[in-house]
Amino acid sequence: MAGGRRAAPPREDVLAAAMEMIAARGLDGLTMAALGAEVRMSSGHLLYYFGSKDELLLRTLEWSEGRLGAERSRLLTREGPARARLDAYVDLYVPDGHHDPHWTLWLEVWNRSRDATVDARDRQTAIEGAWHRDLVALVAEGVSRGEFRALDPDRFAARLRALLDGFSIQVAIGLRGADRGAVLGHVREFLDETLTPAPALTQTSAPIAAPDAETVPDA
């Protein structure tokens, strides 16, 4: 009503605004005061909502991961070869480039996790676990169909995600020579080398000839 207290925006709107600020201004531009001005809330009200900036960042990451998870599910459940869907998974995983907002946020959350609570660590693990489970299921499908060589999907997924994390960090921080295109090329070459089934063995030796009757010794 007129003159009453203005209703706070939905929490999702606050998280979306935080993500937009990271994309536009970087993490240094995301302060409680700046975010409050953006969503027309006081810094105190934001602290009441989230408790700390660490919690705001983790909630924003969870919100962003929810959107990525929906896109990942759409890509992985479509028709087509497992390898094509694996390439789509990799495309979604690797940052778009230097200062990718989602990866910028991830790196900050990782940096702050040294002093994180058990609850915060569990929530980060849940995010990582969703990516891992989807990858394991996809690799297992490819193995069962004969598209990929026989291997342990869980072990392979752990190693591939470690490779993707390493390359993605290089892209996100703008390491010279580590652009997205080059990284995708390296990863696809690795997948070709490790997943392509070995060629089937073929019989190439000549049949053994029967002995010549004239050379057979007498008994």
C-alpha positions in Angstrom: 0.0 0.0 0.0 1.1 3.6 -0.4 3.6 4.7 2.2 4.2 1.1 3.3 7.4 -0.9 3.2 8.6 -1.8 -0.3 8.5 -5.5 -0.9 11.9 -7.1 -1.3 12.5 -8.6 -4.8 12.4 -12.4 -5.2 15.7 -14.0 -4.1 16.3 -15.3 -7.6 16.2 -11.7 -8.9 18.9 -10.7 -6.5 21.1 -13.7 -7.5 20.5 -12.9 -11.2 21.5 -9.3 -10.6 24.6 -10.4 -8.7 25.6 -12.6 -11.7 25.0 -9.7 -14.1 27.2 -7.5 -12.0 30.1 -10.0 -12.0 29.8 -10.2 -15.8 29.8 -6.4 -16.2 32.1 -5.3 -13.5 34.0 -8.3 -12.2 34.1 -9.5 -8.6 35.6 -6.2 -7.4 32.4 -4.5 -8.5 30.1 -6.8 -6.6 29.8 -5.2 -3.2 26.8 -5.3 -0.9 26.2 -1.6 -1.4 26.4 -1.8 -5.2 24.1 -4.9 -5.3 21.7 -3.2 -2.9 21.5 -0.2 -5.2 20.9 -2.4 -8.2 18.0 -4.3 -6.6 16.8 -1.4 -4.4 17.6 -3.0 -1.1 19.8 -1.8 1.7 23.1 -3.5 2.5 21.6 -4.5 5.9 18.7 -6.1 4.2 21.0 -8.1 1.9 23.0 -9.2 4.9 19.8 -10.3 6.5 19.0 -12.3 3.4 22.4 -14.0 3.0 24.4 -13.4 6.2 27.7 -12.8 4.5 29.3 -12.1 1.2 30.6 -15.7 1.1 27.1 -17.0 1.4 25.9 -14.6 -1.4 28.6 -15.8 -3.7 27.8 -19.5 -3.0 24.1 -18.9 -3.5 24.8 -17.1 -6.8 27.0 -20.0 -7.9 24.3 -22.5 -7.0 21.7 -20.4 -9.0 24.0 -20.3 -12.0 24.8 -24.0 -11.7 21.1 -24.7 -11.7 20.7 -23.0 -15.1 23.8 -24.8 -16.4 22.4 -28.1 -15.1 19.2 -27.7 -17.0 21.2 -27.0 -20.2 23.4 -30.0 -19.5 20.4 -32.2 -19.1 19.0 -31.0 -22.4 22.2 -31.7 -24.2 22.9 -35.1 -22.7 19.4 -36.5 -23.2 19.0 -35.7 -26.9 19.3 -38.3 -29.6 22.7 -39.0 -31.2 26.0 -40.7 -30.6 27.5 -40.6 -27.1 30.7 -38.9 -28.5 28.7 -36.0 -29.9 27.0 -35.5 -26.6 30.3 -35.8 -24.8 31.7 -33.0 -27.0 28.6 -30.9 -26.1 29.4 -31.6 -22.4 33.0 -30.4 -22.9 31.8 -27.3 -24.7 29.5 -26.4 -21.8 32.2 -27.1 -19.2 35.0 -25.0 -20.7 34.8 -21.2 -20.1 33.8 -18.9 -23.0 37.0 -16.9 -22.4 38.9 -14.7 -20.1 36.6 -13.3 -17.3 33.9 -15.8 -18.0 31.5 -14.8 -15.2 30.5 -18.3 -14.1 34.2 -19.4 -13.9 35.2 -16.1 -12.3 32.6 -16.9 -9.5 33.8 -20.5 -9.2 37.4 -19.4 -8.8 36.4 -17.0 -6.0 34.3 -19.6 -4.2 37.2 -22.1 -4.4 39.6 -19.4 -3.1 37.3 -18.7 -0.1 36.7 -22.4 0.6 39.9 -22.6 2.6 38.0 -21.3 5.5 34.5 -22.5 4.5 32.1 -24.2 6.8 31.2 -27.9 6.5 27.8 -26.9 5.0 29.5 -24.7 2.4 31.9 -27.5 1.4 29.1 -30.0 1.2 27.2 -27.7 -1.2 30.3 -27.2 -3.4 30.7 -31.0 -3.4 27.0 -31.4 -4.5 27.7 -29.1 -7.5 30.7 -31.0 -8.5 28.9 -34.3 -8.0 26.2 -33.4 -10.5 28.7 -32.8 -13.3 30.5 -36.0 -12.3 27.4 -38.2 -12.3 26.2 -37.0 -15.6 29.6 -37.7 -17.2 29.9 -41.2 -15.7 26.5 -42.1 -17.1 27.4 -40.8 -20.5 30.7 -42.6 -20.7 29.0 -45.8 -19.4 26.5 -45.5 -22.2 29.2 -45.1 -24.8 31.0 -48.1 -23.5 27.9 -50.3 -23.4 27.1 -49.3 -27.0 30.6 -50.1 -28.2 31.3 -46.4 -29.2 34.0 -46.2 -26.5 36.6 -48.7 -25.6 36.1 -50.8 -22.4 37.1 -48.8 -19.4 35.9 -47.8 -15.9 33.5 -44.8 -16.4 34.0 -43.4 -12.9 37.8 -43.4 -13.1 37.8 -42.0 -16.6 35.3 -39.2 -15.6 37.4 -38.2 -12.6 40.5 -37.9 -14.8 38.7 -36.0 -17.6 37.2 -33.5 -15.2 40.6 -32.9 -13.6 41.9 -32.2 -17.2 38.9 -29.9 -17.9 39.4 -28.0 -14.6 43.1 -27.4 -15.3 42.5 -26.1 -18.8 39.4 -24.1 -17.8 41.3 -22.3 -15.1 43.9 -21.3 -17.7 41.2 -20.0 -20.0 39.4 -18.1 -17.2 42.5 -16.3 -15.9 43.6 -15.4 -19.4 46.8 -17.4 -19.5 48.6 -16.6 -22.7 48.2 -19.3 -25.3 45.3 -21.0 -23.4 42.4 -19.8 -25.5 39.1 -21.7 -25.7 39.6 -23.0 -29.2 43.1 -24.4 -28.4 41.8 -26.0 -25.2 38.9 -27.7 -27.0 41.3 -29.0 -29.6 43.5 -30.6 -26.9 40.5 -32.1 -25.1 39.1 -33.6 -28.3 42.4 -35.1 -29.2 42.7 -36.6 -25.7 39.2 -38.1 -26.1 40.1 -39.6 -29.5 43.2 -41.2 -28.1 41.6 -42.6 -24.9 38.0 -43.5 -26.0 38.3 -44.8 -29.6 37.9 -48.6 -29.6 40.9 -50.6 -30.7 40.6 -52.0 -34.2 39.4 -55.5 -34.4 42.1 -58.1 -35.0 42.0 -59.7 -38.5 43.5 -63.0 -39.7 46.4 -62.0 -41.9 48.7 -65.0 -41.8 48.6 -67.4 -44.8 47.1 -70.9 -44.2 49.6 -73.7 -43.5 50.2 -75.7 -46.7 49.8 -79.4 -46.8 53.1 -81.3 -47.1 54.1 -82.3 -50.6 53.4 -86.1 -51.0 56.8 -86.6 -52.8 58.7 -85.2 -49.8 57.0 -87.3 -47.2 59.6 -89.9 -45.9 58.7 -93.6 -46.0 57.7 -95.1 -42.8 
